């Protein structure tokens, strides 16, 4: 049985993944205590704590970190970049097979973005952003995710660690998607419709990233749903991870 550690399990995506791995043993790690989650405490900024607790696992799904696009450099450099390095070091030290890293659409967020708001799209023709697109971050948060992608590639090349970087779109429930688009701002609505990652598809893409045989290493792919208005290509995600996106923002919002 595959043993999987999930860091940042108290966040929205982490909570969604707690029951996503049917045939695996999953241990959740959170930065603080949560009454509704059975988890162990983990401080990713403490390399000794990370090395001690991320032991005897086959896969680490690394979600922990500052998650706001508005986070400042001091926060994202310590928690996201340095914290990710600690996780990668622990993976090498403890002979972990694979790290699934939660990158973000914000690592490529300047493509199609409004000049002033990274979560608002320009209303012209959208440029396709495939898995090979160079990073083009829209914030210090996006810079940290781009830097971490380079870190994971380094560990894949030098340490032969299996790595999957998921450029995660905008994870929301169906109700949250409807609420987020209710204000009617055209650019914001278009961004949500393009980047939505549904709960079902979130579980599927992370489960595949953690368990399928990788045809190449490292793998960096987009993780959004089957949205009519998406501009992040999921062709590579489907080919490399056998991802099967089911949900479509248009079908939720236009029904």
C-alpha positions as CSV (number, residue, x, y, z in Angstrom):
1,X,0.0,0.0,0.0
2,X,1.3,3.4,-1.0
3,X,1.9,5.8,2.0
4,X,1.1,9.4,1.2
5,X,1.9,12.5,3.3
6,X,-0.1,15.6,2.6
7,X,1.4,18.9,3.9
8,X,-1.0,21.9,4.2
9,X,-3.9,19.5,4.7
10,X,-5.9,22.2,6.5
11,X,-6.3,24.3,3.4
12,X,-9.1,24.1,0.9
13,X,-7.3,21.8,-1.5
14,X,-5.8,19.7,1.3
15,X,-9.2,19.1,2.8
16,X,-10.5,18.0,-0.5
17,X,-7.7,15.4,-0.9
18,X,-8.1,13.7,2.5
19,X,-10.4,11.1,1.1
20,X,-9.0,11.1,-2.5
21,X,-6.7,8.2,-2.2
22,X,-8.8,5.1,-1.8
23,X,-6.1,2.5,-1.9
24,X,-3.4,4.4,0.0
25,X,-2.6,5.2,3.5
26,X,-2.7,9.0,4.0
27,X,-1.3,11.1,6.8
28,X,-2.3,14.7,7.0
29,X,0.1,17.4,8.2
30,X,-1.0,20.9,9.2
31,X,0.7,24.0,10.5
32,X,-1.8,24.5,13.3
33,X,-4.4,22.4,15.1
34,X,-7.7,21.8,13.4
35,X,-10.5,20.2,15.5
36,X,-12.1,18.7,12.4
37,X,-9.0,17.1,10.9
38,X,-7.0,14.2,12.2
39,X,-3.5,15.6,11.5
40,X,0.0,16.0,12.8
41,X,1.7,19.4,13.3
42,X,4.4,20.3,10.8
43,X,6.4,23.5,10.4
44,X,7.9,23.5,6.9
45,X,10.2,26.4,7.8
46,X,12.0,24.0,10.3
47,X,14.2,21.6,8.3
48,X,14.7,19.3,11.3
49,X,10.9,19.0,11.9
50,X,10.3,18.3,8.2
51,X,13.1,15.7,8.0
52,X,11.9,13.9,11.1
53,X,8.2,13.8,10.2
54,X,8.3,13.2,6.5
55,X,9.8,9.8,6.9
56,X,8.6,6.3,5.9
57,X,6.4,7.7,3.0
58,X,6.3,6.8,-0.6
59,X,4.8,10.1,-1.8
60,X,4.6,13.7,-0.5
61,X,1.8,15.9,-1.8
62,X,3.2,19.3,-0.8
63,X,0.5,21.9,-0.5
64,X,1.8,23.8,2.6
65,X,2.7,27.5,2.2
66,X,1.5,31.0,2.0
67,X,-1.4,30.8,-0.5
68,X,-2.5,34.4,-1.0
69,X,-1.5,36.2,-4.2
70,X,-1.2,39.3,-2.0
71,X,1.5,37.7,0.3
72,X,4.7,39.7,0.7
73,X,8.1,38.6,-0.3
74,X,9.4,37.9,3.2
75,X,6.5,35.5,3.7
76,X,6.6,33.6,0.4
77,X,10.4,33.4,0.4
78,X,10.6,31.7,3.8
79,X,7.4,29.6,3.7
80,X,7.1,28.7,0.1
81,X,10.6,28.7,-1.3
82,X,12.6,27.7,1.7
83,X,9.8,25.4,3.0
84,X,9.7,23.6,-0.3
85,X,13.4,23.1,-0.3
86,X,13.1,21.5,3.2
87,X,10.5,19.1,1.9
88,X,12.7,18.2,-1.1
89,X,15.7,17.6,1.2
90,X,13.6,15.4,3.4
91,X,12.4,13.4,0.4
92,X,16.0,12.8,-0.6
93,X,17.2,12.0,2.9
94,X,14.3,9.6,3.6
95,X,14.2,7.9,0.2
96,X,10.8,9.1,-0.7
97,X,9.9,8.2,-4.3
98,X,7.9,11.2,-5.5
99,X,6.9,14.8,-4.6
100,X,3.8,16.3,-6.0
101,X,4.2,20.1,-5.7
102,X,1.3,22.4,-5.6
103,X,2.4,25.1,-8.0
104,X,-0.2,27.7,-9.2
105,X,-1.7,29.4,-12.2
106,X,-0.1,32.5,-10.7
107,X,3.3,31.1,-11.8
108,X,2.1,31.9,-15.3
109,X,-0.4,34.5,-14.3
110,X,0.7,37.4,-16.5
111,X,-0.5,35.6,-19.6
112,X,-4.0,37.1,-20.4
113,X,-4.1,39.0,-17.1
114,X,-5.5,42.5,-16.5
115,X,-2.7,44.9,-15.9
116,X,-3.9,45.7,-12.4
117,X,-5.5,42.5,-11.1
118,X,-4.1,39.0,-11.5
119,X,-7.5,37.5,-11.0
120,X,-9.1,39.5,-13.8
121,X,-8.6,38.7,-17.5
122,X,-8.3,41.0,-20.4
123,X,-11.3,40.7,-22.6
124,X,-9.4,40.3,-25.9
125,X,-8.3,37.0,-27.5
126,X,-6.9,34.6,-24.8
127,X,-3.4,33.2,-25.5
128,X,-3.1,29.5,-24.9
129,X,-0.9,28.6,-22.0
130,X,0.4,25.1,-22.3
131,X,2.6,23.1,-20.0
132,X,5.7,24.2,-21.8
133,X,5.0,27.9,-21.3
134,X,7.8,29.8,-19.5
135,X,6.9,31.0,-16.1
136,X,5.5,34.5,-16.1
137,X,4.4,35.3,-12.5
138,X,1.9,37.9,-11.6
139,X,2.9,38.5,-8.0
140,X,5.5,37.6,-5.4
141,X,3.4,34.6,-4.6
142,X,3.6,33.6,-8.3
143,X,7.4,34.3,-8.2
144,X,7.7,31.9,-5.3
145,X,5.8,29.2,-7.2
146,X,8.0,29.7,-10.3
147,X,11.1,29.4,-8.1
148,X,9.8,26.2,-6.5
149,X,9.2,24.7,-9.9
150,X,12.9,25.3,-10.7
151,X,13.8,23.8,-7.3
152,X,11.8,20.6,-8.0
153,X,13.4,20.3,-11.5
154,X,16.8,20.6,-10.0
155,X,16.1,17.8,-7.5
156,X,14.6,15.7,-10.3
157,X,17.7,16.1,-12.4
158,X,20.4,15.9,-9.7
159,X,18.8,13.6,-7.1
160,X,16.6,11.6,-9.4
161,X,13.5,12.4,-7.3
162,X,10.2,11.9,-9.1
163,X,8.5,15.2,-9.4
164,X,5.1,16.4,-10.6
165,X,4.4,20.2,-10.6
166,X,0.7,21.0,-10.8
167,X,-0.1,24.5,-11.9
168,X,-3.4,24.6,-10.0
169,X,-6.2,26.7,-11.2
170,X,-8.9,28.3,-9.0
171,X,-10.2,25.5,-6.8
172,X,-13.8,26.2,-5.8
173,X,-17.0,24.3,-5.1
174,X,-19.9,24.8,-7.5
175,X,-21.6,27.1,-5.0
176,X,-18.4,29.1,-4.5
177,X,-18.0,29.4,-8.3
178,X,-21.5,30.8,-8.6
179,X,-21.0,33.3,-5.7
180,X,-17.6,34.4,-7.1
181,X,-19.1,35.2,-10.5
182,X,-22.3,36.9,-9.1
183,X,-20.9,40.4,-9.2
184,X,-20.9,40.4,-13.0
185,X,-17.4,42.1,-13.5
186,X,-16.6,40.7,-17.0
187,X,-12.9,40.2,-16.5
188,X,-13.3,38.6,-13.1
189,X,-16.1,36.3,-14.3
190,X,-14.1,35.3,-17.3
191,X,-11.1,34.5,-15.2
192,X,-13.2,32.3,-12.9
193,X,-14.8,30.5,-15.8
194,X,-11.4,29.9,-17.4
195,X,-9.4,28.7,-14.4
196,X,-12.0,26.8,-12.3
197,X,-10.8,23.5,-10.8
198,X,-13.8,21.6,-9.4
199,X,-13.6,19.3,-6.3
200,X,-14.0,16.2,-8.4
201,X,-11.2,17.2,-10.9
202,X,-9.0,18.4,-8.0
203,X,-9.2,14.9,-6.5
204,X,-8.6,13.2,-9.8
205,X,-5.6,15.2,-10.9
206,X,-3.8,14.9,-7.5
207,X,-4.6,11.2,-7.3
208,X,-3.1,10.6,-10.7
209,X,-0.1,12.9,-10.0
210,X,0.7,10.8,-6.9
211,X,0.2,7.3,-8.3
212,X,0.5,6.9,-12.0
213,X,3.7,5.8,-13.7
214,X,5.4,8.9,-15.1
215,X,6.5,8.7,-18.7
216,X,9.0,11.4,-18.1
217,X,10.5,13.3,-15.1
218,X,9.9,15.9,-14.0
219,X,6.3,16.6,-15.1
220,X,4.9,20.1,-15.1
221,X,1.2,20.5,-16.1
222,X,-1.9,22.6,-15.7
223,X,-4.6,21.6,-13.4
224,X,-8.0,23.1,-14.4
225,X,-11.3,21.6,-15.2
226,X,-12.9,21.0,-18.6
227,X,-14.0,24.6,-18.9
228,X,-15.2,25.9,-22.3
229,X,-13.3,29.1,-21.7
230,X,-10.1,27.7,-20.4
231,X,-6.8,28.9,-21.8
232,X,-4.6,26.7,-19.7
233,X,-4.1,23.6,-21.8
234,X,-4.8,20.3,-20.1
235,X,-3.8,18.2,-23.1
236,X,-0.4,17.4,-21.5
237,X,-2.1,16.7,-18.1
238,X,-4.3,14.1,-19.8
239,X,-1.5,12.6,-21.8
240,X,1.1,12.4,-19.0
241,X,-1.1,11.8,-16.0
242,X,-4.1,10.2,-17.5
243,X,-6.1,13.1,-16.1
244,X,-9.9,12.8,-16.8
245,X,-11.5,16.3,-16.2
246,X,-15.2,16.0,-15.9
247,X,-16.6,19.4,-14.9
248,X,-17.1,22.6,-16.8
249,X,-17.7,26.0,-15.4
250,X,-20.0,26.9,-18.3
251,X,-22.3,24.0,-17.5
252,X,-22.5,25.1,-13.9
253,X,-23.1,28.8,-14.6
254,X,-25.2,28.6,-17.7
255,X,-27.6,25.9,-16.7
